[in-house]
Amino acid sequence: MDAFNSVVNGILLSLGGPILVTIVMFILGLCFQAGFKKSLRGGIYSGIGLAGLFVITGAATAALEPAVTALALMMGKTESVVDTGWANAGLAFSWPGAAFTIIAVIAVNLVLIMLRVVKTMWTDMWSYWHGQVIGCFVWAMTDNLLYGIAAATLFLTANSFFADYSAKRYQEFNGMPGIAVPCTVSVLAPFANLFNKLIEAIPVLNKIDASPEAIKEKIGVFSEQGVMGAIIGFIIGVVVWLGGHGTFPGALNLGVQVGVLMVFLPKTVSVLCEGVIPITNSVIEFVHEKFGDRREIYVAVDCAALLGHPSVMASAVILYPLLVVLSVLLPGNGIIPLASLAIIPYWCGAIAPYLKGNVFRIVLFSLIWAIPVTYFATMQAPIHTAAMAKMGGDAATITSCWDVAGDPLGAVITQAFRAIFVK
């Protein structure tokens, strides 16, 4: 059992997301009769696109992190909880229940698809890591491996329902037919939908049109993605420089870095689409041929597929400093999001289709959403720390993060297992 788990975990961790996506999409294409050439090309371009997205978003976060760290220092705030960001992904592929969770999720997903309870095939194996971390939390908390596997399976299965809920909107908004996104950010979809209905009912607010198209019409060249990104990055850099934590050349460089992000991210998403869409079309055609038009199947893809719309990164860059300021002002909060800022583009991508690509609405909703996420991350810090320590980390350093530890669904499941099984 331990040997099997170690082998599976080692393979997943060593391959990484882009390689896993390449392999899974290639096999998926072959299974659904896309043909060898289309399957090979689709798998490779899917992996290349995802790898490019990781590089670009990682570089942008790395460029912005010193600025937002300096902003927090300027406000006289230091965190009592260390933000690990996505470093806890290491827990996902090293805890002893990881391989068995994969088997359990695949089995449950297949049964639910055959019973027509869900439509999303959990093919995005890399994104299993979010649920795996929840499983590790519960295992560390209860010292019971079966409880951990059950919690992880419950979390990932629940996300397939959120993927079904958001699939049509994501497909239409992003021009990617047949896809679904079962990553944790899909949980935001119903809340964003309700928020948009609320905004539509409020006079004045419902008239604010901050879509990229409207902004371009009003301010011309300054609305172009590269120009807008460079200006926003430069302004953030100047604020930090004037506060004594940077340089003017550093502000100029930050502007260029953010401009690079805004220009090349949509182009990278198009590469991902070039790989994913032919495979998903083949799956749709196969299902319709075998089961008729009444049967519908969605192919799970990484949430990076949601980053291509111009409103997504424009909102994310604006949110970076605002969320740091918000976390400083929240009473009782112990975590300042620095490493966790990497999740912001994915929040924006998940809600943009429901908020009509309106930058004002995306920013406002994200600020509100960050409040419970921040408090959940603070509340879950002891559990997060215990899990890290059980896997060889430093038990003396209190750690947490927004993604997974602060995830509302993950927090509810973790706390439910704690209430039931921890005496």
KOLLUM-450482 format. One record per residue (C-alpha): residue number from 1; chain; x, y, z. Coordinates in nm, 4 decimals, decimal comma. Each point is the difference from the previous one (the first is absolute). Example, Ala and Ser with C-alpha at 12.3 -4.5 7.8 and 13.67 -1.06 7.14 Angstrom:
> 1|A|1,2300|-0,4500|0,7800 $
> 2|A|0,1370|0,3440|-0,0660 $
REM end
This chain:
> 1|A|0,0000|0,0000|0,0000 $
> 2|A|0,2736|0,2461|0,0980 $
> 3|A|0,2142|-0,1010|-0,2976 $
> 4|A|-0,2892|0,0434|-0,2449 $
> 5|A|-0,0843|0,3408|0,1440 $
> 6|A|0,3624|0,1128|-0,0143 $
> 7|A|0,0338|-0,1011|-0,3648 $
> 8|A|-0,3197|0,1814|-0,1063 $
> 9|A|0,0840|0,3097|0,2052 $
> 10|A|0,3522|0,0098|-0,1379 $
> 11|A|-0,1230|-0,0185|-0,3581 $
> 12|A|-0,2569|0,2769|0,0485 $
> 13|A|0,2398|0,2306|0,1810 $
> 14|A|0,2858|-0,0531|-0,2456 $
> 15|A|-0,2128|0,0515|-0,3109 $
> 16|A|-0,1768|0,3198|0,1042 $
> 17|A|-0,3148|0,1585|-0,1420 $
> 18|A|0,0993|0,0678|-0,3642 $
> 19|A|0,1357|-0,3521|-0,0584 $
> 20|A|-0,2994|-0,1605|0,1679 $
> 21|A|-0,2338|0,2089|-0,2142 $
> 22|A|0,1903|-0,0997|-0,3144 $
> 23|A|-0,0238|-0,3702|0,0823 $
> 24|A|-0,3635|0,0073|0,1113 $
> 25|A|-0,1207|0,2023|-0,3008 $
> 26|A|0,1929|-0,2292|-0,2382 $
> 27|A|-0,1523|-0,3129|0,1545 $
> 28|A|-0,3430|0,1640|0,0078 $
> 29|A|0,0253|0,0775|-0,3711 $
> 30|A|0,0928|-0,3593|-0,0819 $
> 31|A|-0,2783|-0,1408|0,2196 $
> 32|A|-0,2607|0,2183|-0,1675 $
> 33|A|0,1226|-0,0710|-0,3542 $
> 34|A|0,1518|0,3393|-0,0790 $
> 35|A|0,2801|-0,1735|-0,1900 $
> 36|A|0,3698|-0,0193|0,0795 $
> 37|A|0,1045|0,3300|-0,1642 $
> 38|A|-0,2766|0,2086|0,1555 $
> 39|A|0,0491|-0,1662|0,3390 $
> 40|A|0,3766|0,0549|-0,0047 $
> 41|A|-0,0287|0,3612|-0,1113 $
> 42|A|-0,2816|0,0719|0,2440 $
> 43|A|0,1894|-0,1483|0,2922 $
> 44|A|0,3251|0,1825|-0,0773 $
> 45|A|-0,1634|0,3384|-0,0598 $
> 46|A|-0,2083|-0,0369|0,3174 $
> 47|A|0,3167|-0,0635|0,1995 $
> 48|A|0,1894|0,2836|-0,1682 $
> 49|A|-0,2852|0,2430|0,0628 $
> 50|A|-0,0302|-0,0965|0,3659 $
> 51|A|0,3765|0,0207|0,0521 $
> 52|A|0,0009|0,3463|-0,1597 $
> 53|A|-0,2796|0,1171|0,2264 $
> 54|A|0,1863|-0,1222|0,3073 $
> 55|A|0,3161|0,1815|-0,1119 $
> 56|A|-0,1759|0,3293|-0,0715 $
> 57|A|-0,2171|0,0115|0,3129 $
> 58|A|0,2951|-0,1143|0,2132 $
> 59|A|0,2237|0,2725|-0,1419 $
> 60|A|-0,2662|0,2656|0,0558 $
> 61|A|-0,0550|-0,1081|0,3598 $
> 62|A|0,3749|-0,0061|0,0614 $
> 63|A|0,0311|0,3522|-0,1428 $
> 64|A|-0,2879|0,1359|0,2067 $
> 65|A|0,0742|-0,1810|0,3255 $
> 66|A|0,2867|0,2310|0,1138 $
> 67|A|-0,2225|0,3018|-0,0649 $
> 68|A|-0,2962|-0,1308|0,1975 $
> 69|A|0,2327|-0,1194|0,2773 $
> 70|A|0,1396|0,3519|0,0232 $
> 71|A|-0,3547|0,1360|0,0014 $
> 72|A|-0,0831|-0,2158|0,3022 $
> 73|A|0,3148|0,1209|0,1775 $
> 74|A|-0,0920|0,3612|-0,0763 $
> 75|A|-0,3277|-0,0596|0,1818 $
> 76|A|0,1853|-0,1345|0,3027 $
> 77|A|-0,1389|-0,3533|-0,0251 $
> 78|A|0,1914|-0,3258|0,0320 $
> 79|A|-0,1770|-0,3340|-0,0124 $
> 80|A|-0,0178|-0,2461|0,2909 $
> 81|A|-0,0918|-0,2776|-0,2460 $
> 82|A|0,2493|-0,0713|-0,2771 $
> 83|A|-0,1664|-0,0143|-0,3427 $
> 84|A|0,1261|-0,3095|-0,1810 $
> 85|A|-0,2085|0,0511|-0,3151 $
> 86|A|0,0137|-0,3034|-0,2269 $
> 87|A|0,2955|-0,1511|0,1858 $
> 88|A|-0,2539|-0,2251|0,1709 $
> 89|A|-0,0469|-0,1788|-0,3337 $
> 90|A|0,2878|-0,2135|0,1242 $
> 91|A|-0,2371|-0,1424|0,2613 $
> 92|A|-0,2318|-0,1196|-0,2751 $
> 93|A|0,2487|-0,2403|-0,1515 $
> 94|A|0,1751|-0,1193|0,3130 $
> 95|A|-0,2737|-0,0850|0,2521 $
> 96|A|-0,0731|-0,3755|0,0212 $
> 97|A|-0,3561|0,0176|-0,1358 $
> 98|A|0,0761|0,1752|-0,3280 $
> 99|A|-0,0032|-0,2975|-0,2380 $
> 100|A|-0,3123|-0,1496|0,1571 $
> 101|A|-0,1801|0,3332|-0,0236 $
> 102|A|0,0666|0,0081|-0,3757 $
> 103|A|-0,1473|-0,3484|-0,0378 $
> 104|A|-0,3018|0,0893|0,2155 $
> 105|A|-0,0718|0,3253|-0,1868 $
> 106|A|0,0251|-0,1646|-0,3427 $
> 107|A|-0,2310|-0,2825|0,1112 $
> 108|A|-0,2589|0,2353|0,1519 $
> 109|A|0,0164|0,2308|-0,3019 $
> 110|A|-0,0568|-0,2871|-0,2454 $
> 111|A|-0,2993|-0,1259|0,1975 $
> 112|A|-0,1547|0,3488|0,0158 $
> 113|A|0,0531|0,0513|-0,3740 $
> 114|A|-0,1565|-0,3363|-0,0850 $
> 115|A|-0,2963|0,0835|0,2249 $
> 116|A|-0,0214|0,3419|-0,1721 $
> 117|A|0,0365|0,1780|0,3332 $
> 118|A|0,2956|0,2050|-0,1261 $
> 119|A|0,1323|0,0833|-0,3460 $
> 120|A|0,3606|0,0937|0,0811 $
> 121|A|0,2715|-0,2625|-0,0495 $
> 122|A|0,2732|0,0651|0,2575 $
> 123|A|0,2794|-0,0206|-0,2584 $
> 124|A|0,2005|0,2908|0,1432 $
> 125|A|0,2102|-0,2179|0,2275 $
> 126|A|0,2407|0,2753|0,1006 $
> 127|A|-0,2833|0,1944|0,1651 $
> 128|A|-0,0671|-0,2959|0,2290 $
> 129|A|0,2659|0,1563|0,2206 $
> 130|A|-0,2468|0,2431|0,1589 $
> 131|A|-0,2108|-0,2849|0,1359 $
> 132|A|0,3097|-0,1984|0,0890 $
> 133|A|0,1102|0,2794|0,2339 $
> 134|A|-0,3411|-0,0048|0,1697 $
> 135|A|0,0445|-0,3751|0,0454 $
> 136|A|0,3427|0,0585|0,1517 $
> 137|A|-0,1494|0,2572|0,2395 $
> 138|A|-0,2625|-0,2466|0,1233 $
> 139|A|0,2511|-0,2841|0,0237 $
> 140|A|0,2400|0,2162|0,2039 $
> 141|A|-0,2846|0,1176|0,2219 $
> 142|A|-0,1617|-0,3397|0,0656 $
> 143|A|0,2992|-0,2305|-0,0568 $
> 144|A|-0,2370|-0,2143|-0,2077 $
> 145|A|0,0893|-0,0680|-0,3639 $
> 146|A|-0,3523|-0,1044|-0,1041 $
> 147|A|-0,1469|0,3243|0,1314 $
> 148|A|0,2555|0,1918|-0,2053 $
> 149|A|-0,0804|-0,1926|-0,3183 $
> 150|A|-0,3733|0,0484|0,0605 $
> 151|A|0,0423|0,3762|0,0533 $
> 152|A|0,2114|0,0394|-0,3144 $
> 153|A|-0,2450|-0,2040|-0,2086 $
> 154|A|-0,2965|0,1970|0,1347 $
> 155|A|0,1715|0,3303|-0,0790 $
> 156|A|0,0943|-0,0957|-0,3565 $
> 157|A|-0,3372|-0,1582|-0,0738 $
> 158|A|-0,1775|0,3133|0,1224 $
> 159|A|0,2131|0,2047|-0,2378 $
> 160|A|-0,1273|-0,2048|-0,2948 $
> 161|A|-0,3504|0,1320|0,0786 $
> 162|A|0,1286|0,3579|0,0013 $
> 163|A|0,1731|-0,0790|-0,3300 $
> 164|A|-0,3325|-0,1114|-0,1477 $
> 165|A|-0,1650|0,3181|0,1264 $
> 166|A|0,2548|0,2313|-0,1609 $
> 167|A|0,0853|-0,1995|-0,3136 $
> 168|A|-0,2332|0,1642|-0,2533 $
> 169|A|0,0886|0,3533|0,1109 $
> 170|A|0,3727|-0,0741|-0,0103 $
> 171|A|-0,0264|-0,1642|-0,3407 $
> 172|A|-0,1845|0,2935|-0,1559 $
> 173|A|0,2014|0,2784|0,1632 $
> 174|A|0,3389|-0,1555|-0,0779 $
> 175|A|-0,0863|-0,1537|-0,3369 $
> 176|A|0,0892|-0,3530|0,1150 $
> 177|A|-0,2842|-0,2411|-0,0759 $
> 178|A|-0,0291|-0,3189|0,2009 $
> 179|A|0,2248|0,1004|0,2909 $
> 180|A|-0,0700|0,0218|0,3722 $
> 181|A|0,2152|0,1254|0,2864 $
> 182|A|-0,0240|-0,2083|0,3199 $
> 183|A|0,2834|0,1899|0,1731 $
> 184|A|-0,0815|0,1660|0,3315 $
> 185|A|-0,0657|0,3391|-0,1623 $
> 186|A|-0,3210|-0,1337|-0,1561 $
> 187|A|-0,1528|0,0311|0,3471 $
> 188|A|-0,0057|0,3751|-0,0615 $
> 189|A|-0,2348|-0,0347|-0,2977 $
> 190|A|-0,3418|-0,0125|0,1759 $
> 191|A|0,1017|0,2775|0,2387 $
> 192|A|0,1157|0,2191|-0,2887 $
> 193|A|-0,3283|-0,0681|-0,1763 $
> 194|A|-0,1998|0,1159|0,3048 $
> 195|A|0,2281|0,3011|0,0441 $
> 196|A|-0,0558|0,1073|-0,3597 $
> 197|A|-0,3774|-0,0179|0,0455 $
> 198|A|0,0344|0,2150|0,3114 $
> 199|A|0,2117|0,2596|-0,1821 $
> 200|A|-0,2523|0,0085|-0,2851 $
> 201|A|-0,2686|0,0967|0,2544 $
> 202|A|0,1980|0,2917|0,1501 $
> 203|A|-0,0368|0,3368|-0,1767 $
> 204|A|0,3233|0,1755|-0,0997 $
> 205|A|0,2124|-0,3132|0,0583 $
> 206|A|-0,1841|-0,1821|-0,2773 $
> 207|A|0,0965|0,2782|-0,2416 $
> 208|A|0,3751|-0,0256|0,0560 $
> 209|A|0,1403|-0,1618|-0,3120 $
> 210|A|0,3647|-0,0858|0,0508 $
> 211|A|0,0206|-0,2670|-0,2663 $
> 212|A|0,3141|0,0083|-0,2165 $
> 213|A|-0,2133|0,1082|-0,2972 $
> 214|A|-0,1538|0,2930|0,1869 $
> 215|A|0,3352|0,1051|0,1439 $
> 216|A|0,1584|-0,0103|-0,3461 $
> 217|A|-0,2742|0,2209|-0,1406 $
> 218|A|0,0534|0,2596|0,2728 $
> 219|A|0,3780|0,0178|0,0368 $
> 220|A|0,1328|-0,1359|-0,3280 $
> 221|A|0,3618|-0,1123|-0,0022 $
> 222|A|0,0196|-0,0019|0,3809 $
> 223|A|-0,2474|-0,2889|0,0034 $
> 224|A|0,2249|-0,2301|-0,2028 $
> 225|A|0,1103|-0,2937|0,2103 $
> 226|A|0,3722|0,0691|-0,0135 $
> 227|A|-0,0364|0,3737|0,0616 $
> 228|A|-0,2512|-0,0473|0,2809 $
> 229|A|0,2152|-0,2641|0,1677 $
> 230|A|0,3132|0,2133|-0,0229 $
> 231|A|-0,1786|0,3012|0,1518 $
> 232|A|-0,1540|-0,1977|0,2859 $
> 233|A|0,3297|-0,1742|0,0796 $
> 234|A|0,1854|0,3308|-0,0132 $
> 235|A|-0,2490|0,1675|0,2357 $
> 236|A|0,0369|-0,2818|0,2541 $
> 237|A|0,3785|0,0293|-0,0261 $
> 238|A|-0,0090|0,3781|0,0464 $
> 239|A|-0,2186|-0,0281|0,3122 $
> 240|A|0,2502|-0,2441|0,1509 $
> 241|A|0,2947|0,2185|-0,1063 $
> 242|A|-0,1528|0,3122|0,1565 $
> 243|A|-0,0513|-0,2015|0,3181 $
> 244|A|0,3747|-0,0636|0,0171 $
> 245|A|-0,0069|-0,3666|-0,1041 $
> 246|A|0,1177|-0,0004|-0,3576 $
> 247|A|0,1547|0,1978|-0,2815 $
> 248|A|-0,1295|0,1925|-0,2977 $
> 249|A|0,1715|-0,2400|-0,2472 $
> 250|A|-0,1636|-0,2806|0,1951 $
> 251|A|-0,3387|0,1619|-0,0616 $
> 252|A|0,0732|0,0220|-0,3720 $
> 253|A|0,1042|-0,3651|-0,0063 $
> 254|A|-0,3163|-0,1064|0,1812 $
> 255|A|-0,2040|0,1833|-0,2624 $
> 256|A|0,1733|-0,1917|-0,2781 $
> 257|A|-0,0421|-0,3334|0,1817 $
> 258|A|-0,3739|0,0521|0,0471 $
> 259|A|-0,0281|0,1141|-0,3617 $
> 260|A|0,1627|-0,3256|-0,1128 $
> 261|A|-0,2548|-0,1924|0,2040 $
> 262|A|-0,2971|0,1843|-0,1507 $
> 263|A|0,1208|-0,0415|-0,3596 $
> 264|A|0,1176|-0,3600|-0,0020 $
> 265|A|-0,2462|-0,1715|0,2326 $
> 266|A|-0,2904|0,0007|-0,2514 $
> 267|A|0,2353|-0,1266|-0,2712 $
> 268|A|0,1051|-0,2884|0,2231 $
> 269|A|-0,3622|-0,0865|0,0755 $
> 270|A|-0,0616|-0,0225|-0,3753 $
> 271|A|0,2719|-0,2684|-0,0195 $
> 272|A|-0,1738|-0,1942|0,2773 $
> 273|A|-0,3310|0,0307|-0,1882 $
> 274|A|0,1666|-0,1234|-0,3179 $
> 275|A|0,0807|-0,3227|0,1800 $
> 276|A|-0,3105|-0,0465|0,2130 $
> 277|A|-0,2819|0,0880|-0,2423 $
> 278|A|0,0661|-0,2739|-0,2634 $
> 279|A|0,0118|-0,2653|0,2736 $
> 280|A|-0,3189|0,1215|0,1701 $
> 281|A|-0,1750|0,0139|-0,3381 $
> 282|A|0,0982|-0,3610|-0,0631 $
> 283|A|-0,1378|-0,1010|0,3396 $
> 284|A|-0,3283|0,1809|-0,0733 $
> 285|A|-0,0299|-0,1615|-0,3447 $
> 286|A|0,0738|-0,3458|0,1404 $
> 287|A|-0,2565|0,0334|0,2783 $
> 288|A|-0,2682|0,1285|-0,2376 $
> 289|A|0,0719|-0,2789|-0,2450 $
> 290|A|-0,0205|-0,2728|0,2664 $
> 291|A|-0,2705|0,1388|0,2280 $
> 292|A|-0,1847|0,2620|-0,2044 $
> 293|A|-0,0359|0,3735|0,0590 $
> 294|A|-0,1670|-0,0602|0,3355 $
> 295|A|0,3299|-0,1004|0,1584 $
> 296|A|0,2469|0,2791|0,0750 $
> 297|A|0,3534|-0,0322|0,1353 $
> 298|A|0,2431|0,2759|0,1021 $
> 299|A|0,3784|-0,0388|0,0042 $
> 300|A|0,1697|0,1377|0,3111 $
> 301|A|0,2806|0,2493|-0,0649 $
> 302|A|0,2199|0,2073|0,2273 $
> 303|A|-0,1353|0,3346|0,1194 $
> 304|A|0,2825|0,1657|-0,1949 $
> 305|A|-0,2325|-0,0343|-0,2998 $
> 306|A|-0,2083|0,2837|0,1488 $
> 307|A|0,2758|0,2629|-0,0103 $
> 308|A|-0,0273|0,1143|-0,3610 $
> 309|A|-0,2619|0,2762|0,0195 $
> 310|A|0,1491|0,3539|0,0183 $
> 311|A|-0,1964|0,0829|0,3164 $
> 312|A|0,1610|-0,2812|0,1993 $
> 313|A|0,3581|0,1210|0,0367 $
> 314|A|-0,1017|0,3668|-0,0009 $
> 315|A|-0,2086|-0,0762|0,3110 $
> 316|A|0,2688|-0,2179|0,1581 $
> 317|A|0,2721|0,2641|-0,0228 $
> 318|A|-0,2298|0,2592|0,1593 $
> 319|A|-0,0898|-0,2467|0,2749 $
> 320|A|0,3556|-0,0875|0,1066 $
> 321|A|0,0653|0,3152|0,2077 $
> 322|A|-0,3642|0,0414|0,1031 $
> 323|A|-0,0116|-0,3477|0,1519 $
> 324|A|0,3174|0,0609|0,1974 $
> 325|A|-0,1511|0,3204|0,1400 $
> 326|A|-0,3241|-0,1854|0,0779 $
> 327|A|0,1813|-0,2761|0,1876 $
> 328|A|0,1835|0,2584|0,2091 $
> 329|A|-0,3262|0,1681|0,0951 $
> 330|A|-0,1966|-0,3143|0,0897 $
> 331|A|-0,0189|-0,0325|0,3806 $
> 332|A|0,1140|-0,3333|0,1388 $
> 333|A|0,1686|-0,1048|-0,3229 $
> 334|A|0,3400|-0,1645|0,0342 $
> 335|A|0,1016|-0,0531|-0,3640 $
> 336|A|0,1227|0,2508|-0,2575 $
> 337|A|-0,0440|-0,1470|-0,3500 $
> 338|A|0,3287|0,0105|-0,1857 $
> 339|A|0,0622|-0,3460|-0,1435 $
> 340|A|-0,3788|-0,0479|-0,0125 $
> 341|A|-0,0390|0,2872|-0,2447 $
> 342|A|0,0743|-0,2532|-0,2736 $
> 343|A|-0,3597|-0,1221|0,0246 $
> 344|A|-0,1536|0,3407|-0,0805 $
> 345|A|-0,0003|-0,0366|-0,3820 $
> 346|A|-0,1815|-0,3305|0,0379 $
> 347|A|-0,2662|0,1597|0,2205 $
> 348|A|-0,0464|0,2673|-0,2647 $
> 349|A|-0,0189|-0,2553|-0,2805 $
> 350|A|-0,2642|-0,1979|0,1868 $
> 351|A|-0,2304|0,2960|0,0592 $
> 352|A|0,0540|0,2099|-0,3149 $
> 353|A|-0,2587|-0,1956|-0,2046 $
> 354|A|-0,2662|0,0712|0,2647 $
> 355|A|0,0948|0,3653|0,0439 $
> 356|A|-0,0013|0,0736|-0,3746 $
> 357|A|0,3742|0,0625|-0,0095 $
> 358|A|-0,0640|0,3216|0,1956 $
> 359|A|0,3223|0,0913|0,1807 $
> 360|A|-0,1861|0,2064|0,2624 $
> 361|A|-0,2245|-0,2925|0,0933 $
> 362|A|0,2853|-0,2518|-0,0051 $
> 363|A|0,2111|0,2127|0,2347 $
> 364|A|-0,2892|0,0723|0,2364 $
> 365|A|-0,1092|-0,3630|0,0222 $
> 366|A|0,3588|-0,1217|0,0543 $
> 367|A|0,0530|0,2440|0,2859 $
> 368|A|-0,3160|-0,1272|0,1689 $
> 369|A|0,0878|-0,3647|-0,0665 $
> 370|A|0,3475|0,0484|0,1473 $
> 371|A|-0,1442|0,0848|0,3420 $
> 372|A|-0,1342|-0,3471|0,0911 $
> 373|A|0,2928|-0,1653|-0,1809 $
> 374|A|0,2478|0,1954|0,2152 $
> 375|A|-0,1785|-0,0888|0,3230 $
> 376|A|-0,0279|-0,3658|-0,1007 $
> 377|A|0,3747|-0,0018|-0,0734 $
> 378|A|0,0699|0,1420|0,3470 $
> 379|A|-0,2387|-0,2466|0,1662 $
> 380|A|0,1509|-0,2971|-0,1852 $
> 381|A|0,3611|0,0989|0,0766 $
> 382|A|0,0452|-0,2516|0,2877 $
> 383|A|-0,1249|-0,2853|-0,2221 $
> 384|A|0,2134|0,1162|-0,2922 $
> 385|A|0,3039|0,0175|0,2288 $
> 386|A|-0,0681|-0,3465|0,1429 $
> 387|A|-0,0227|-0,1486|-0,3500 $
> 388|A|0,3257|0,1658|-0,1065 $
> 389|A|0,1691|-0,1217|0,3183 $
> 390|A|-0,1260|-0,3553|-0,0467 $
> 391|A|0,1617|-0,0021|-0,3436 $
> 392|A|0,3310|0,1253|0,1379 $
> 393|A|-0,0534|0,3764|0,0215 $
> 394|A|0,0772|0,2372|0,2867 $
> 395|A|-0,2679|-0,0348|0,2686 $
> 396|A|0,1140|0,3233|0,1660 $
> 397|A|-0,0879|0,2160|-0,3014 $
> 398|A|-0,3736|0,0690|-0,0318 $
> 399|A|-0,0954|-0,0286|-0,3677 $
> 400|A|-0,3070|0,0328|-0,2189 $
> 401|A|-0,1129|0,1281|-0,3404 $
> 402|A|-0,3043|0,1231|-0,1895 $
> 403|A|-0,0197|-0,2888|-0,2440 $
> 404|A|-0,1244|-0,3200|0,1682 $
> 405|A|0,0384|0,1152|0,3639 $
> 406|A|-0,2131|0,3076|-0,0704 $
> 407|A|-0,2280|-0,1714|-0,2504 $
> 408|A|-0,3543|0,0163|0,1460 $
> 409|A|-0,1033|-0,3480|-0,1170 $
> 410|A|0,3259|-0,1515|0,1224 $
> 411|A|-0,0307|0,1782|0,3347 $
> 412|A|-0,3576|-0,1233|0,0493 $
> 413|A|0,0981|-0,3612|-0,0769 $
> 414|A|0,3095|0,0152|0,2213 $
> 415|A|-0,1879|0,1528|0,2917 $
> 416|A|-0,2855|-0,2508|-0,0411 $
> 417|A|0,2422|-0,2922|0,0300 $
> 418|A|0,1582|0,1743|0,2981 $
> 419|A|-0,3354|0,0414|0,1747 $
> 420|A|-0,1024|-0,3610|-0,0621 $
> 421|A|0,3226|-0,1956|0,0452 $
> 422|A|0,2305|0,2071|0,2237 $
> 423|A|-0,0887|-0,0267|0,3658 $
REM end
